[in-house]
Amino acid sequence: MLSPAEADQVFSALADATRRDILRRAMAGSEGVAELAERYPMSFAAVQKHVAVLERAGLVAKERAGRRKLVVTQVERLKQAQRLLDEYEALWRGRIERMSDILEGPQGGAA
């Protein structure tokens, strides 16, 4: 389970469109940082910073493959984030059901 600080890091990292795209590309297949940098209209250093944010959040890791540094998805962290979102969904669904019960009242909605 994600701690509150870890959840903050994960969702903060995912709040940026470029980082979400980098993560999507890493999920499709490991790419090198240099190859990723070629895909964006920003400097290599800026892409490295985005990858570093994803790395600190535990969403990706860098692995060496010869002279290349590959960006690899950390699937377990994504699963942890999904479980947290599932918990929030269950909480809100329960609240909506309770509100529906209250609105129907003791007559079962009959007027």
N, C-alpha and C positions, 0 to 999 in steps of 0.2 A: 504494500500500500504506500502511496505517496504521502510524505509529510506535507504540511501546509507550505513550507518553504520550497520543497521540490515541486509541488503543484504550481506555485507561483512562477518558478523558473521555466517549467515546461510550457505553460500557457503564455507566458511572456515571450518565449522563443517563437511560439507558433503564431503570435500576433502580427508578425511581419510577413508580407507576401513573398519576399525573396527567400526567406528561410523556409517557408512552407514549400516553395518550389524546389529548393535544394533538397529538402527531405523527400519530396515526391520522386525526384530523380535518383536519390540514393536508394529508395525502396525499389525502383525499377531495375536497378543494377548498380553495383559500386562504380563510381566514377572518381577519377583523380581530381584533386583540388584545381589543378591547372586546366583540366578540361571543363570543369564547372565554371571557372573564371571566364572562359571564352564565350560562355552563353549569356553573360549579363553585361549591360552597358555601364560597368563600373570597374574600378581597378582590381587587380589581383589581391591587393591588401584588403580591400573592402569585402571581397568574397571570403577571404580567410577569416575576417572578423565575424561574418555571418556564420560560418562553419564553427568557429570557436564558441559562439553563443549556443548553437545546437549541441555542441559537445559538452559544455558546462551543464546543460539541461539534461544530459544523458540520452538524448535522442539519436545522436550519431557518435561514431568513433572513427579515428583515422588509423588505418593499417598500412604498413609498408608493403609494397609489392615491387621489389627491385628499387628503382630510383623514384617510383611514384608513391604518393600518399593517397590512398583510396579513402573515400568517405563511405562508411558502412552504417546502415540503419541499426539501431539498438531496439529490436522488436519488443523486448520485455518492458522497456520504458513506455512505449506506445500502448501496450496492453494495460499497464498500470493507469495511464491517463484515461483510457477507455473505460476501465472499471470505475474510476472516479466519476466520469460523466454518466455512466449507467446508474450509479447511486443517486446522483442528482435527479436524473430522469424519474427514477422510482419514487423519490421523495415528492416531486411535483405532481406526478400522476396520482399519488395518494391524496395530496391536498385537493386536487381537482375533483376527485371522487367524493371526498368529504364535503366540499362546497356544493356539489350536485345534490348530495343527500340532504343538506341543510335547506337548499332552495326548494326541494320537493316537499319538505315539511312532513308533519305527521299524517297528512291526508294522502301521501303518496302522489302528490302532484294534482290531485283532483280538485276542481274548484266548485 
